[in-house]
């Protein structure tokens, strides 16, 4: 039986996977896509989000580009290193 290398990072993920990864709703992910903040491509009817696009959203090179996320009515900024530790 061959062994699977789990160290390989995905190139793209689905909207549902992105929502789960960021602890956001799918509607919020779709909103970010429509605003052009996430780059996508389609395979048939399936929409995929490019991982570099997702990483640049949570690790912005310019702090002014960080996305504000509302939870329970209070605006908060996504911390660049809070979700993905290198």
VEXRO-414206 format. One record per residue (C-alpha): residue number from 0; residue in one letter; x, y, z. Coordinates in nm, 4 decimals. Last residue first. Layout:
// VEXRO-414206
<drenfi NUM,'A',<X,Y,Z>>
...
// end
This chain:
// VEXRO-414206
<drenfi 85,'X',<0.4299,2.9131,0.9694>>
<drenfi 84,'X',<0.1220,2.9760,1.1819>>
<drenfi 83,'X',<-0.1898,3.0364,0.9828>>
<drenfi 82,'X',<-0.5024,3.1680,1.1510>>
<drenfi 81,'X',<-0.3825,3.4290,1.4015>>
<drenfi 80,'X',<-0.0855,3.5499,1.1989>>
<drenfi 79,'X',<-0.2559,3.8257,0.9991>>
<drenfi 78,'X',<-0.5107,3.9225,1.2635>>
<drenfi 77,'X',<-0.8501,3.9638,1.1051>>
<drenfi 76,'X',<-0.9785,4.3007,1.2131>>
<drenfi 75,'X',<-1.2808,4.3228,1.4345>>
<drenfi 74,'X',<-1.6107,4.5039,1.3985>>
<drenfi 73,'X',<-1.8572,4.4404,1.6824>>
<drenfi 72,'X',<-2.2138,4.3417,1.5962>>
<drenfi 71,'X',<-2.1938,3.9840,1.7197>>
<drenfi 70,'X',<-1.9140,3.9139,1.4773>>
<drenfi 69,'X',<-1.8304,4.1559,1.2011>>
<drenfi 68,'X',<-1.5159,4.0899,0.9972>>
<drenfi 67,'X',<-1.2867,4.3670,0.8805>>
<drenfi 66,'X',<-1.0507,4.2573,0.6073>>
<drenfi 65,'X',<-0.6870,4.3598,0.6334>>
<drenfi 64,'X',<-0.5854,4.5892,0.3473>>
<drenfi 63,'X',<-0.4567,4.8695,0.5737>>
<drenfi 62,'X',<-0.2089,4.6249,0.7270>>
<drenfi 61,'X',<-0.0239,4.6103,0.3898>>
<drenfi 60,'X',<0.1342,4.2756,0.3072>>
<drenfi 59,'X',<-0.1929,4.1149,0.4102>>
<drenfi 58,'X',<-0.1748,3.7835,0.5904>>
<drenfi 57,'X',<-0.5412,3.6817,0.6196>>
<drenfi 56,'X',<-0.6389,3.7960,0.2697>>
<drenfi 55,'X',<-0.2982,3.7158,0.1215>>
<drenfi 54,'X',<-0.3432,3.3583,0.2444>>
<drenfi 53,'X',<-0.6795,3.3249,0.0687>>
<drenfi 52,'X',<-0.5411,3.4569,-0.2606>>
<drenfi 51,'X',<-0.2362,3.2299,-0.2345>>
<drenfi 50,'X',<-0.4788,2.9407,-0.1660>>
<drenfi 49,'X',<-0.6775,2.9871,-0.4871>>
<drenfi 48,'X',<-1.0505,2.9587,-0.4252>>
<drenfi 47,'X',<-1.2397,2.6889,-0.6161>>
<drenfi 46,'X',<-1.5947,2.7107,-0.7562>>
<drenfi 45,'X',<-1.7554,2.3833,-0.8652>>
<drenfi 44,'X',<-2.0083,2.3983,-1.1485>>
<drenfi 43,'X',<-1.7649,2.2589,-1.4047>>
<drenfi 42,'X',<-1.4244,2.3376,-1.2623>>
<drenfi 41,'X',<-1.4407,2.7063,-1.1842>>
<drenfi 40,'X',<-1.1692,2.9510,-1.0882>>
<drenfi 39,'X',<-1.1380,3.1864,-0.7965>>
<drenfi 38,'X',<-0.9388,3.4821,-0.6698>>
<drenfi 37,'X',<-1.0492,3.6258,-0.3357>>
<drenfi 36,'X',<-1.0761,3.9978,-0.2575>>
<drenfi 35,'X',<-1.2654,4.0703,-0.5797>>
<drenfi 34,'X',<-1.5716,4.2095,-0.4013>>
<drenfi 33,'X',<-1.7754,3.9188,-0.5459>>
<drenfi 32,'X',<-1.5288,3.6698,-0.3950>>
<drenfi 31,'X',<-1.5375,3.8433,-0.0560>>
<drenfi 30,'X',<-1.9188,3.8314,-0.0647>>
<drenfi 29,'X',<-1.9086,3.4608,-0.1535>>
<drenfi 28,'X',<-1.6851,3.3995,0.1513>>
<drenfi 27,'X',<-1.9263,3.5967,0.3707>>
<drenfi 26,'X',<-2.2196,3.3904,0.2415>>
<drenfi 25,'X',<-2.0256,3.0713,0.3115>>
<drenfi 24,'X',<-2.0070,3.1726,0.6758>>
<drenfi 23,'X',<-1.6793,3.2412,0.8485>>
<drenfi 22,'X',<-1.4585,3.0311,1.0739>>
<drenfi 21,'X',<-1.1621,3.0932,0.8411>>
<drenfi 20,'X',<-1.0924,2.7261,0.7645>>
<drenfi 19,'X',<-1.4619,2.6353,0.7708>>
<drenfi 18,'X',<-1.5533,2.9108,0.5256>>
<drenfi 17,'X',<-1.2578,2.8235,0.3033>>
<drenfi 16,'X',<-1.3619,2.4562,0.3005>>
<drenfi 15,'X',<-1.7203,2.5497,0.2085>>
<drenfi 14,'X',<-1.5994,2.7795,-0.0711>>
<drenfi 13,'X',<-1.3854,2.4990,-0.2109>>
<drenfi 12,'X',<-1.0068,2.4863,-0.1888>>
<drenfi 11,'X',<-0.7167,2.5631,-0.4219>>
<drenfi 10,'X',<-0.3459,2.4818,-0.4477>>
<drenfi 9,'X',<-0.3641,2.2334,-0.1598>>
<drenfi 8,'X',<-0.0570,2.1922,0.0629>>
<drenfi 7,'X',<0.1473,1.8725,0.0414>>
<drenfi 6,'X',<0.2703,1.7702,0.3883>>
<drenfi 5,'X',<0.0155,1.4878,0.4076>>
<drenfi 4,'X',<0.2256,1.2598,0.1819>>
<drenfi 3,'X',<0.0095,0.9508,0.1333>>
<drenfi 2,'X',<0.1713,0.6115,0.1745>>
<drenfi 1,'X',<0.1390,0.3437,-0.0883>>
<drenfi 0,'X',<0.0000,0.0000,0.0000>>
// end
